[in-house]
Amino acid sequence: MRSETSPIRRFAFIVGAPRCGTTFLARHLEKHSGICFSNVKEPHFFSGTDLRGVPATEFKRTVERDYLDRFFPHRSRSPFLAEGSVTYLYTPEQVKPLLRLWPDAKFIIAVRNPLEMVPSLHRRLLCIGDAAHAMSPVGGVGINLAVQDAVAAANRLADPLRRRAVTDADLEAVERRRALPVRLTQWLQIFVQNRVIGPTLARQDKVSAPAVVKLINRWPALRRIPGRLVGLGVLPEHVRTPDVGTAT
């Protein structure tokens, strides 16, 4: 770096939108003998670390320790470094500080007509939470379902993602596991809306507790059921990824 640190003379960053060929380009640059590519394609360092206003000495030390040493431990082989954090396209204000180190840095920007990109996302996009199933506000359980979807997806996909071997069968397995609890929860929400909330709000005379509420009040043991359904859901999920073990 000619400015505030190091002998690195040239730096290139691949940025862009999804499904625009950034991975393809990165893999080719990795094979070039004159380029030292980051040990992971997308470090996301400058988009995830706000270095604006950091004093020069601390700035240099942070970049050397947390960025260069971590993602370019092999950088001695070439003065030309490159990486492919596509998120830099969306955080230009946080990327600007890197120009203090590499004022001649090159940015390779890959974009694509969104309408042409959509077909390439087929079977590659996993929707969870409200993006996959609309939930009624009854019970306020939408966020619960979204978190449970995420945990189920992580449990199933953690290993295939590490191996870069996710298949349609993996995605379908997540969908199958979450389909029944989501549908049962939606049915319960509709039942409460139509049989409890709706009739109660529509009454013009004195409002009394619905029969189901009276039943729960009469039998204290039943009070645990609504709490469990709201708090834990029909099918509770527990983190079971190998790196953290089984949650209790």
ZAPA-383404 format. One record per residue (C-alpha): residue in three letters; x, y, z; residue number from 1. Coordinates in pm, 1 decimal. Layout:
// ZAPA-383404
[site Ala, [X, Y, Z], NUM]
...
***
This chain:
// ZAPA-383404
[site Met, [0.0, 0.0, 0.0], 1]
[site Arg, [157.3, 323.0, -103.6], 2]
[site Ser, [-38.5, 545.2, 132.2], 3]
[site Glu, [-61.5, 461.4, 501.3], 4]
[site Thr, [61.7, 102.8, 523.1], 5]
[site Ser, [237.7, -196.8, 359.8], 6]
[site Pro, [415.9, -297.4, 42.1], 7]
[site Ile, [92.6, -405.9, -129.2], 8]
[site Arg, [78.2, -202.6, -447.3], 9]
[site Arg, [-244.4, -308.9, -615.1], 10]
[site Phe, [-585.9, -422.1, -495.1], 11]
[site Ala, [-901.5, -526.8, -680.9], 12]
[site Phe, [-1249.5, -576.7, -542.7], 13]
[site Ile, [-1527.6, -771.6, -713.9], 14]
[site Val, [-1864.6, -626.6, -618.2], 15]
[site Gly, [-2210.3, -675.2, -762.1], 16]
[site Ala, [-2558.8, -815.6, -742.2], 17]
[site Pro, [-2650.5, -1182.9, -685.8], 18]
[site Arg, [-2622.6, -1426.3, -977.6], 19]
[site Cys, [-2410.4, -1189.2, -1184.9], 20]
[site Gly, [-2098.7, -1401.2, -1230.2], 21]
[site Thr, [-1893.0, -1273.7, -936.5], 22]
[site Thr, [-1817.4, -1625.8, -812.4], 23]
[site Phe, [-1715.9, -1738.0, -1160.7], 24]
[site Leu, [-1477.0, -1444.5, -1191.6], 25]
[site Ala, [-1337.7, -1498.3, -842.2], 26]
[site Arg, [-1256.0, -1861.8, -911.4], 27]
[site His, [-1061.0, -1766.6, -1221.9], 28]
[site Leu, [-866.9, -1496.1, -1040.2], 29]
[site Glu, [-781.6, -1742.4, -763.2], 30]
[site Lys, [-596.7, -1954.6, -1020.6], 31]
[site His, [-388.4, -1664.3, -1151.3], 32]
[site Ser, [-28.1, -1696.4, -1034.8], 33]
[site Gly, [15.1, -1320.9, -1011.4], 34]
[site Ile, [-286.9, -1257.5, -788.9], 35]
[site Cys, [-325.8, -1332.5, -419.1], 36]
[site Phe, [-699.1, -1386.8, -369.9], 37]
[site Ser, [-857.5, -1384.1, -23.0], 38]
[site Asn, [-887.3, -1723.7, 146.7], 39]
[site Val, [-1266.9, -1678.7, 144.4], 40]
[site Lys, [-1435.6, -1520.0, -152.0], 41]
[site Glu, [-1636.7, -1264.1, 46.8], 42]
[site Pro, [-1472.2, -1134.3, 367.5], 43]
[site His, [-1728.8, -847.1, 392.4], 44]
[site Phe, [-1478.0, -671.9, 615.7], 45]
[site Phe, [-1527.0, -309.8, 515.2], 46]
[site Ser, [-1904.8, -341.4, 484.5], 47]
[site Gly, [-1924.9, -496.5, 831.2], 48]
[site Thr, [-1664.4, -280.1, 1005.1], 49]
[site Asp, [-1718.1, 93.8, 1022.9], 50]
[site Leu, [-1372.6, 250.9, 1008.7], 51]
[site Arg, [-1482.4, 602.9, 927.7], 52]
[site Gly, [-1313.4, 853.7, 1152.6], 53]
[site Val, [-1068.5, 600.5, 1299.1], 54]
[site Pro, [-722.2, 756.4, 1355.8], 55]
[site Ala, [-455.5, 656.3, 1102.9], 56]
[site Thr, [-244.3, 445.3, 1338.4], 57]
[site Glu, [-540.5, 249.8, 1474.7], 58]
[site Phe, [-684.5, 220.9, 1125.3], 59]
[site Lys, [-365.2, 65.5, 989.6], 60]
[site Arg, [-334.8, -172.9, 1285.2], 61]
[site Thr, [-697.4, -286.7, 1254.6], 62]
[site Val, [-672.7, -353.1, 881.8], 63]
[site Glu, [-343.2, -539.2, 917.4], 64]
[site Arg, [-463.0, -756.6, 1207.1], 65]
[site Asp, [-832.6, -815.8, 1133.9], 66]
[site Tyr, [-833.2, -803.5, 755.1], 67]
[site Leu, [-498.1, -873.1, 591.4], 68]
[site Asp, [-367.5, -1126.7, 842.9], 69]
[site Arg, [-699.7, -1306.2, 858.0], 70]
[site Phe, [-799.9, -1316.8, 492.1], 71]
[site Phe, [-460.4, -1282.7, 317.4], 72]
[site Pro, [-212.3, -1478.2, 530.7], 73]
[site His, [-48.3, -1586.2, 204.1], 74]
[site Arg, [-8.5, -1232.1, 68.8], 75]
[site Ser, [370.6, -1241.0, 59.5], 76]
[site Arg, [354.0, -1430.4, -269.9], 77]
[site Ser, [216.3, -1135.7, -465.9], 78]
[site Pro, [175.2, -757.3, -427.9], 79]
[site Phe, [-158.8, -781.1, -612.4], 80]
[site Leu, [-446.6, -870.2, -380.6], 81]
[site Ala, [-810.2, -931.7, -472.5], 82]
[site Glu, [-1133.8, -1031.1, -302.1], 83]
[site Gly, [-1504.0, -1055.3, -385.9], 84]
[site Ser, [-1721.7, -899.3, -115.2], 85]
[site Val, [-2028.2, -813.0, -321.8], 86]
[site Thr, [-2180.2, -620.9, -28.8], 87]
[site Tyr, [-1937.3, -336.2, -91.2], 88]
[site Leu, [-2172.5, -230.5, -369.6], 89]
[site Tyr, [-2437.9, -148.3, -109.8], 90]
[site Thr, [-2217.5, 23.4, 152.0], 91]
[site Pro, [-2007.0, 275.4, -40.1], 92]
[site Glu, [-1976.4, 507.8, 258.4], 93]
[site Gln, [-1805.8, 236.0, 466.5], 94]
[site Val, [-1586.3, 122.2, 179.4], 95]
[site Lys, [-1448.4, 470.6, 121.1], 96]
[site Pro, [-1186.1, 445.0, 403.0], 97]
[site Leu, [-1004.2, 167.2, 219.3], 98]
[site Leu, [-904.7, 425.6, -41.2], 99]
[site Arg, [-681.0, 575.6, 227.4], 100]
[site Leu, [-475.2, 258.1, 194.7], 101]
[site Trp, [-521.6, 176.6, -171.2], 102]
[site Pro, [-611.2, 496.7, -359.5], 103]
[site Asp, [-561.9, 314.5, -690.6], 104]
[site Ala, [-787.3, 20.9, -597.5], 105]
[site Lys, [-997.8, -117.3, -879.1], 106]
[site Phe, [-1362.9, -211.7, -838.1], 107]
[site Ile, [-1506.6, -469.2, -1076.7], 108]
[site Ile, [-1881.6, -413.0, -1065.2], 109]
[site Ala, [-2109.5, -688.4, -1194.2], 110]
[site Val, [-2476.6, -607.8, -1246.5], 111]
[site Arg, [-2753.8, -766.4, -1445.7], 112]
[site Asn, [-3104.2, -692.7, -1561.7], 113]
[site Pro, [-3319.3, -806.5, -1264.4], 114]
[site Leu, [-3575.4, -965.4, -1495.5], 115]
[site Glu, [-3303.7, -1179.0, -1652.6], 116]
[site Met, [-3165.7, -1269.9, -1310.0], 117]
[site Val, [-3489.3, -1408.2, -1163.1], 118]
[site Pro, [-3485.7, -1742.4, -1353.1], 119]
[site Ser, [-3134.1, -1811.1, -1224.5], 120]
[site Leu, [-3267.2, -1798.7, -867.3], 121]
[site His, [-3494.8, -2097.5, -932.4], 122]
[site Arg, [-3443.6, -2360.4, -662.2], 123]
[site Arg, [-3168.2, -2145.4, -510.4], 124]
[site Leu, [-3379.7, -1922.0, -290.7], 125]
[site Leu, [-3521.1, -2047.6, 38.3], 126]
[site Cys, [-3806.1, -1837.4, 174.8], 127]
[site Ile, [-3890.8, -1861.3, 543.5], 128]
[site Gly, [-4112.4, -1670.1, 783.0], 129]
[site Asp, [-4363.7, -1428.4, 633.5], 130]
[site Ala, [-4190.0, -1455.7, 296.2], 131]
[site Ala, [-4303.1, -1818.8, 279.7], 132]
[site His, [-4635.7, -1818.3, 466.2], 133]
[site Ala, [-4862.9, -1530.4, 558.6], 134]
[site Met, [-4957.7, -1526.1, 924.0], 135]
[site Ser, [-5248.7, -1357.9, 1099.1], 136]
[site Pro, [-5160.0, -1114.4, 1379.5], 137]
[site Val, [-5367.2, -1329.8, 1616.4], 138]
[site Gly, [-5143.2, -1446.5, 1897.4], 139]
[site Gly, [-4843.9, -1253.4, 1768.4], 140]
[site Val, [-4672.0, -1578.0, 1669.6], 141]
[site Gly, [-4541.6, -1474.6, 1328.5], 142]
[site Ile, [-4191.2, -1405.2, 1460.3], 143]
[site Asn, [-4195.9, -1737.9, 1647.0], 144]
[site Leu, [-4265.1, -1925.0, 1325.4], 145]
[site Ala, [-3993.0, -1731.0, 1143.1], 146]
[site Val, [-3731.2, -1819.5, 1406.2], 147]
[site Gln, [-3840.1, -2183.8, 1405.1], 148]
[site Asp, [-3815.0, -2189.2, 1023.7], 149]
[site Ala, [-3462.2, -2048.1, 1047.6], 150]
[site Val, [-3353.2, -2305.9, 1304.8], 151]
[site Ala, [-3497.6, -2593.1, 1103.2], 152]
[site Ala, [-3325.4, -2463.3, 790.0], 153]
[site Ala, [-2992.2, -2426.5, 971.0], 154]
[site Asn, [-3012.3, -2777.6, 1113.9], 155]
[site Arg, [-3073.7, -2929.4, 773.3], 156]
[site Leu, [-2852.2, -2708.7, 556.8], 157]
[site Ala, [-2545.9, -2637.1, 773.9], 158]
[site Asp, [-2352.0, -2942.4, 660.5], 159]
[site Pro, [-2451.1, -2930.1, 289.9], 160]
[site Leu, [-2363.4, -2559.9, 280.9], 161]
[site Arg, [-2018.2, -2630.2, 422.1], 162]
[site Arg, [-1967.5, -2890.0, 150.4], 163]
[site Arg, [-2127.7, -2665.5, -113.8], 164]
[site Ala, [-2357.8, -2956.3, -190.0], 165]
[site Val, [-2709.3, -2829.7, -117.3], 166]
[site Thr, [-2966.4, -3018.8, -324.3], 167]
[site Asp, [-3333.8, -2978.6, -403.1], 168]
[site Ala, [-3396.5, -3265.2, -161.1], 169]
[site Asp, [-3243.8, -3062.4, 123.4], 170]
[site Leu, [-3468.8, -2764.1, 53.8], 171]
[site Glu, [-3773.8, -2987.2, 17.5], 172]
[site Ala, [-3691.4, -3149.7, 352.4], 173]
[site Val, [-3700.9, -2809.9, 523.5], 174]
[site Glu, [-4032.7, -2733.5, 354.4], 175]
[site Arg, [-4184.3, -3065.6, 458.8], 176]
[site Arg, [-4074.8, -3028.1, 819.4], 177]
[site Arg, [-4221.4, -2680.9, 857.1], 178]
[site Ala, [-4539.3, -2725.1, 650.1], 179]
[site Leu, [-4750.5, -2905.8, 913.7], 180]
[site Pro, [-4676.5, -2677.7, 1213.3], 181]
[site Val, [-4734.9, -2369.6, 997.5], 182]
[site Arg, [-5069.0, -2497.0, 867.7], 183]
[site Leu, [-5185.8, -2599.8, 1214.2], 184]
[site Thr, [-5088.8, -2260.8, 1352.7], 185]
[site Gln, [-5273.5, -2083.6, 1071.9], 186]
[site Trp, [-5580.2, -2300.9, 1137.4], 187]
[site Leu, [-5570.3, -2215.2, 1508.6], 188]
[site Gln, [-5543.3, -1845.4, 1426.1], 189]
[site Ile, [-5844.9, -1864.1, 1195.5], 190]
[site Phe, [-6038.5, -2058.0, 1460.5], 191]
[site Val, [-5966.5, -1796.2, 1727.2], 192]
[site Gln, [-6049.5, -1513.2, 1488.9], 193]
[site Asn, [-6380.7, -1663.9, 1369.8], 194]
[site Arg, [-6500.8, -1829.0, 1690.0], 195]
[site Val, [-6369.4, -1599.0, 1961.2], 196]
[site Ile, [-6252.9, -1255.5, 1850.1], 197]
[site Gly, [-6500.8, -1196.5, 1568.0], 198]
[site Pro, [-6820.0, -1289.8, 1755.5], 199]
[site Thr, [-6705.2, -1100.0, 2064.8], 200]
[site Leu, [-6645.5, -777.3, 1872.3], 201]
[site Ala, [-6972.8, -814.7, 1681.9], 202]
[site Arg, [-7193.8, -840.9, 1990.0], 203]
[site Gln, [-7404.7, -539.3, 2074.9], 204]
[site Asp, [-7513.4, -652.1, 2420.3], 205]
[site Lys, [-7304.6, -723.5, 2725.7], 206]
[site Val, [-6991.1, -913.2, 2635.7], 207]
[site Ser, [-6915.5, -1231.0, 2824.1], 208]
[site Ala, [-6614.9, -1456.8, 2804.9], 209]
[site Pro, [-6626.4, -1705.8, 2514.8], 210]
[site Ala, [-6689.0, -2068.8, 2601.2], 211]
[site Val, [-6329.7, -2170.9, 2533.2], 212]
[site Val, [-6202.8, -1904.3, 2774.8], 213]
[site Lys, [-6448.5, -2019.1, 3041.8], 214]
[site Leu, [-6329.5, -2377.0, 2992.2], 215]
[site Ile, [-5965.2, -2277.5, 3035.9], 216]
[site Asn, [-6049.4, -2076.5, 3348.4], 217]
[site Arg, [-6241.1, -2367.3, 3495.8], 218]
[site Trp, [-5963.8, -2620.5, 3439.2], 219]
[site Pro, [-5628.3, -2461.0, 3535.7], 220]
[site Ala, [-5431.1, -2746.5, 3379.2], 221]
[site Leu, [-5557.1, -2632.3, 3037.9], 222]
[site Arg, [-5394.3, -2290.5, 3077.3], 223]
[site Arg, [-5057.3, -2435.8, 2983.6], 224]
[site Ile, [-5178.4, -2529.0, 2636.4], 225]
[site Pro, [-5225.6, -2176.3, 2489.8], 226]
[site Gly, [-4898.7, -2062.8, 2646.1], 227]
[site Arg, [-4710.4, -2355.6, 2497.4], 228]
[site Leu, [-4865.4, -2309.2, 2154.0], 229]
[site Val, [-4782.6, -1938.9, 2151.2], 230]
[site Gly, [-4437.1, -1965.9, 2305.9], 231]
[site Leu, [-4302.0, -2290.1, 2161.5], 232]
[site Gly, [-4529.7, -2364.2, 1868.3], 233]
[site Val, [-4675.5, -2686.9, 1739.5], 234]
[site Leu, [-4331.1, -2828.2, 1657.1], 235]
[site Pro, [-4054.4, -2667.0, 1867.9], 236]
[site Glu, [-3716.0, -2644.6, 1698.7], 237]
[site His, [-3377.8, -2677.3, 1870.2], 238]
[site Val, [-3039.4, -2587.2, 1728.0], 239]
[site Arg, [-2861.5, -2908.1, 1634.3], 240]
[site Thr, [-2581.0, -2788.1, 1407.6], 241]
[site Pro, [-2246.3, -2965.3, 1467.1], 242]
[site Asp, [-2058.7, -2652.7, 1576.9], 243]
[site Val, [-2282.2, -2587.3, 1878.4], 244]
[site Gly, [-2413.2, -2933.7, 1955.1], 245]
[site Thr, [-2768.2, -2998.9, 2065.8], 246]
[site Ala, [-2941.8, -2720.0, 2255.0], 247]
[site Thr, [-3136.2, -2814.3, 2564.4], 248]
***
